[in-house]
Amino acid sequence: MAIAKAERLMNLALCLLGTRRPLSKRELRDSIEAYVEAFGPGSGTTGSDDSFNRMFERDKDDLRELGLVIETVEGLDGEIGYMARRDSNRLPPITLDAEEAAALGLAAKVWQQARLAGAASGALQKLRAAGLPEDVDPYGSHGALEPRIPVHEAAFEPLMLACRDRRPVVFDYRKATAAHPEQRHVEPWALECWRGHWYLAGWDRDRGAERVFRLSRITGKVRSRGGRYTAEVPDVVTVRETVASWAGEVADRSARIRLRAGAGYPLRAKATSVRELGDGWDELEIPYGHGLDAWLVEFGPDVVVLEPAELRADVVDRLRAVAKG
């Protein structure tokens, strides 16, 4: 919904809810700024009465579709008036059991960033005012845990808004194997946090394909672009599954690597076996799938691939590409 229309509908709803008597079309037309600007004196609109009537009827239908109960009352002079009685538009009492209340409290505690924390805190206060029990433990039976979704990347907020508003974006992105960032034109679909990192899934216009981007690799500002999406947004965006596949989480093979002692704890967590080699090195066997070579490159000189040969070759190629850049 366009911002101008949403604001007009909000003002009309407030007018109808705030009046103590039915208001005629003429009174509403003279009271709501959007109607005055479009159809008032000096607006330059031809056939303004018919145009206003059509817009008003559409607005009234839209509000009713959104759930507002609008009454139509005929006055003593035969003029039709409109109002929305508060008792007819009051939400039913909020009743939450202990588990539901705890879940809401937990959700409000998850976001720690300023922009989102304020909204979550405000929502929780309104729920408490509406009857949410004050003594409910927001962590349920896990009082020792304090869940958080960390957001340190500056790109998060503009991308979150772009996903919501369906706006294409442009940003500079540095791949793990590249020495310098390159510009990407993306139609953002969804953001998701996986293993402590935020990822964006969307349509890469330059490559004409779906891509997933790690936010920590976006450099500079995210810039919005006008225009519509050129690719259809899928009903289900599988960010985690895609990243897991690229990170080798979908394992169908096994690799043997040397890892410097005291380094590469994420690799150690995946290992099916670890053997000390001495001289500050360990030998690990890790199950892996597509994309392990890109992940291993991130550990730099702390990792040496022993086998299979094709994985070793892929890692060497990536390291050479970085060195040349």
For each residue, the residues with C-beta under 8 A, 3 or more apart:
1: 5 6
2: 5 6
3: 6 7
4: 7 8 34
5: 1 2 8 9
6: 1 2 3 9 10
7: 3 4 10 11 34
8: 4 5 11 12 32 34 35 59
9: 5 6 12 13 59 62 63 66
10: 6 7 13 14
11: 7 8 14 15 32 33 34
12: 8 9 15 16 28 32 59 60 63
13: 9 10 16 17 63 68 84
14: 10 11 17 18
15: 11 12 18 19 23 28 31 32
16: 12 13 19 23 63 68 70 82 83 84
17: 13 14 84 86 89
18: 14 15
19: 15 16 22 23 83
20:
21: 81 83
22: 19 71 73 75 81 82 83
23: 15 16 19 27 28 31 81 82 83
24: 27 28 75 79 80 81 82
25: 28 29 52 53 56 80 82
26: 29 30
27: 23 24 30 31
28: 12 15 23 24 25 31 32 35 56 82
29: 25 26 32 35 36 39 40 52 56
30: 26 27 35 36 40
31: 15 23 27 28 35 36
32: 8 11 12 15 28 29 35 36
33: 11 36 37
34: 4 7 8 11 37 38
35: 8 28 29 30 31 32 38 39 40 52 55 56
36: 29 30 31 32 33 39 40 43
37: 33 34 40 43
38: 34 35 43 45 48 51 52 55
39: 29 35 36 43 45 48 49 51 52
40: 29 30 35 36 37 43
41:
42:
43: 36 37 38 39 40 48
44:
45: 38 39 48 51
46:
47: 50 51
48: 38 39 43 45 51 52
49: 39 52 53
50: 47 53 54
51: 38 39 45 47 48 54 55
52: 25 29 35 38 39 48 49 55 56
53: 25 49 50 56 57
54: 50 51 57 58
55: 35 38 51 52 58 59
56: 25 28 29 35 52 53 59 60
57: 53 54 60 61
58: 54 55 61 62
59: 8 9 12 55 56 62 63
60: 12 56 57 63 64 70 82
61: 57 58 64 65
62: 9 58 59 65 66
63: 9 12 13 16 59 60 66 68 70
64: 60 61 67 68 69 70
65: 61 62
66: 9 62 63
67: 64 89
68: 13 16 63 64 84 89
69: 64 84 85 88 89
70: 16 60 63 64 82 83 84
71: 22 82 83 84 85 88
72: 80 81 82
73: 22 80 81 82 83
74: 78 79 80 81
75: 22 24 78 79 80 81
76:
77:
78: 74 75
79: 24 74 75
80: 24 25 72 73 74 75
81: 21 22 23 24 72 73 74 75
82: 16 22 23 24 25 28 60 70 71 72 73
83: 16 19 21 22 23 70 71 73
84: 13 16 17 68 69 70 71 88 89
85: 69 71 88 89
86: 17 89 90
87: 90
88: 69 71 84 85
89: 17 67 68 69 84 85 86
90: 86 87
91: 94
92:
93: 130 131
94: 91 127 130 131 132
95: 131
96: 100 101 104 127 131 132 133
97: 100 101
98: 101 102 133 136
99: 102 103 140
100: 96 97 103 104
101: 96 97 98 104 105 132 133 136
102: 98 99 105 106 136 137 138 139 140
103: 99 100 106 107 140
104: 96 100 101 107 108 124 127 132 138
105: 101 102 108 109 124 132 136 137 138 139
106: 102 103 109 110 138 139 140 147
107: 103 104 110 120
108: 104 105 111 120 121 123 124 138
109: 105 106 120 138 139 146 147
110: 106 107 120 147 148 149
111: 108 116 117 120 149
112: 117 148 149 150 151
113: 116 117 151 156
114: 117 118
115: 118 119 157
116: 111 113 119 120 151
117: 111 112 113 114 120 121
118: 114 115 121 122
119: 115 116 122 123
120: 107 108 109 110 111 116 117 123 124
121: 108 117 118 124 125
122: 118 119 125 126
123: 108 119 120 126 127
124: 104 105 108 120 121 127 128 132
125: 121 122 128 129
126: 122 123 129 130
127: 94 96 104 123 124 130 131 132
128: 124 125 131 132 134
129: 125 126
130: 93 94 126 127
131: 93 94 95 96 127 128
132: 94 96 101 104 105 124 127 128 136
133: 96 98 101 136
134: 128
135:
136: 98 101 102 105 132 133
137: 102 105 140 143
138: 102 104 105 106 108 109
139: 102 105 106 109 142 143 144 145 146
140: 99 102 103 106 137 143
141:
142: 139 145
143: 137 139 140
144: 139
145: 139 142
146: 109 139
147: 106 109 110
148: 110 112
149: 110 111 112 193
150: 112 196
151: 112 113 116 156 157 198
152: 216
153: 156 198 215 216 218
154: 157 221
155: 158 159 171 200 215 218 222
156: 113 151 153 159 160 191 198 215
157: 115 151 154 160 161
158: 155 161 162 169 221 222 224
159: 155 156 162 163 169 188 191 200 215 222
160: 156 157 163 164 191
161: 157 158 164 165 167
162: 158 159 165 166 167 168 169 188 222 224
163: 159 160 166 188 189 190 191 200
164: 160 161
165: 161 162
166: 162 163 187 229 233
167: 161 162 188 224 225 226
168: 162 185 186 187 188 205 224 225 226 227 229
169: 158 159 162 185 186 188 222 223 224 225
170: 183 184 185 186 222 223 225
171: 155 183 184 186 218 219 220 221 222 223
172: 181 182 183 184 218 219 220
173: 181 182 183 184 213 217 218 219
174: 178 180 181 182 217 219
175: 178 217
176: 217 294 295 297 298 318
177: 294 297 318 321 322
178: 174 175 181 182 321 322 325
179: 322 324 325
180: 174 325
181: 172 173 174 178 217 219 220
182: 172 173 174 178
183: 170 171 172 173
184: 170 171 172 173 204 206 211 213
185: 168 169 170 204 205 206 225
186: 168 169 170 171 200 202 203 204 205 211 213
187: 166 168 202 203 205 229 230 231 233
188: 159 162 163 167 168 169 191 200 201 202
189: 163 200 201 202 203 233 234 237
190: 163 200 201 202 237 239
191: 156 159 160 163 188 198 199 200 201 215 239
192: 198 199 201 239 240
193: 149 196 197 198 199
194: 197 199 239 240 243 244
195:
196: 150 193
197: 193 194 214 215 216
198: 151 153 156 191 192 193 214 215 216
199: 191 192 193 194 212 213 214 215 239 243
200: 155 159 163 186 188 189 190 191 212 213 215 239
201: 188 189 190 191 192 210 211 212 213 237 238 239 242
202: 186 187 188 189 190 210 211 213
203: 186 187 189 209 210 211 229 230 231
204: 184 185 186 207 208 209 210 211
205: 168 185 186 187 208 230
206: 184 185
207: 204 211
208: 204 205
209: 203 204
210: 201 202 203 204 242
211: 184 186 201 202 203 204 207
212: 199 200 201 239 242 243 246
213: 173 184 186 199 200 201 202 217 218
214: 197 198 199 217 218
215: 153 155 156 159 191 197 198 199 200 218
216: 152 153 197 198
217: 173 174 175 176 181 213 214
218: 153 155 171 172 173 213 214 215 222
219: 171 172 173 174 181
220: 171 172 181
221: 154 158 171
222: 155 158 159 162 169 170 171 218
223: 169 170 171
224: 158 162 167 168 169
225: 167 168 169 170 185
226: 167 168
227: 168
228:
229: 166 168 187 203 232 233
230: 187 203 205
231: 187 203
232: 229
233: 166 187 189 229 237
234: 189 237
235:
236:
237: 189 190 201 233 234
238: 201 241 242
239: 190 191 192 194 199 200 201 212 242 243
240: 192 194 243 244
241: 238 244 245
242: 201 210 212 238 239 245 246
243: 194 199 212 239 240 246 247 249
244: 194 240 241 247 249 250
245: 241 242 249 250 289 290 291
246: 212 242 243 290 291 294
247: 243 244 291 292 295
248: 251 270 286 288 289 290 291 292 295
249: 243 244 245 289
250: 244 245 289 290
251: 248 254 287 288 289
252: 289
253: 287 288 289 308
254: 251 272 285 286 287 288
255: 285 286 287 288 292 305 307 308 311
256: 283 284 285 305 306 307
257: 267 283 284 286 296 303 304 305 306
258: 277 281 282 283 284 303 304 306
259: 263 264 267 268 281 282 283 284 299 302 303
260: 263 264 280 281 282 301 302 303
261: 276 280 281 282
262:
263: 259 260 299 302
264: 259 260 267 268 299 302 303
265: 268 269
266: 269 270
267: 257 259 264 270 271 284 286 296 299 303
268: 259 264 265 271 274 284
269: 265 266
270: 248 266 267 286 287 288
271: 267 268 274 284 285 286
272: 254 285 286 287
273: 284 285
274: 268 271 282 283 284
275: 282 283 284
276: 261 282 283
277: 258 281 282 283
278: 281
279:
280: 260 261
281: 258 259 260 261 277 278
282: 258 259 260 261 274 275 276 277
283: 256 257 258 259 274 275 276 277 306
284: 256 257 258 259 267 268 271 273 274 275
285: 254 255 256 271 272 273
286: 248 254 255 257 267 270 271 272 292
287: 251 253 254 255 270 272
288: 248 251 253 254 255 270 292 311
289: 245 248 249 250 251 252 253 292
290: 245 246 248 250
291: 245 246 247 248 294 295
292: 247 248 255 286 288 289 295 296 311
293: 296 297 311 314 315 318
294: 176 177 246 291 297 298 318
295: 176 247 248 291 292 298 299
296: 257 267 292 293 299 303 305 315
297: 176 177 293 294 300 315 318 319 322
298: 176 294 295
299: 259 263 264 267 295 296 302 303
300: 297 303
301: 260
302: 259 260 263 264 299
303: 257 258 259 260 264 267 296 299 300 315
304: 257 258
305: 255 256 257 296 311 312 315
306: 256 257 258 283 312
307: 255 256 311 312
308: 253 255 311 312
309: 312 313
310: 313 314
311: 255 288 292 293 305 307 308 314 315
312: 305 306 307 308 309 315 316
313: 309 310 316 317
314: 293 310 311 317 318
315: 293 296 297 303 305 311 312 318 319
316: 312 313 319 320
317: 313 314 320 321
318: 176 177 293 294 297 314 315 321 322
319: 297 315 316 322 323
320: 316 317 323 324
321: 177 178 317 318 324 325
322: 177 178 179 297 318 319 325
323: 319 320
324: 179 320 321
325: 178 179 180 321 322
